[in-house]
Amino acid sequence: MKNEPITHAVEPGRLDRGKWSHEFNKQVGEGDIAASYSADAIGMRGTVRRPFVFRGDLWVNVGQGSSVVKAYRLVPIDDGAGRTEYRDKTRDCEAARANPMGFYHGIAVRYRSDWFVLTGPPACFVPGAHEQPGLFGDP
């Protein structure tokens, strides 16, 4: 049985995809949650883009619809922990999709030069009321 993702309402600008600027040759106005989209990088290179912070944890966007983002927590890998790579996980896609912790759960990825593991179950982020910053300023 699959866990239903917990949904978090966040300030809508964090989900904004922004617009391509020909003048600057890059995406501008993109929110931090949208900018962390990494499903392509995970599958092709085993890396993630800059994660976003939510309630003190690092998260990575793996899917973005018109008004919802699905994301996994990014947790440092202990030296003794095994690493499941994307290519190994996808050898049995049906089993990976049926995982109650989510498809990307347990996949090892690099951010910069450090190793992390994606940890499920995934959460959904939707536009909503602005949350007050926590003690250290993260939403």
Secondary structure, 3 states (H helix, E strand, C coil): CCCCCEEEEECHHHHCCCEEECCCCEEECCCHHHHCCCHHHHHHHCECCCCEEECCEEEEEEEECCCCEEEEEEEECCCCCCCECHHHHHHHHHHHHHCCCCCCCCEEEEECCEEEEEEEEEEEEEECCCCCCCCCCCC
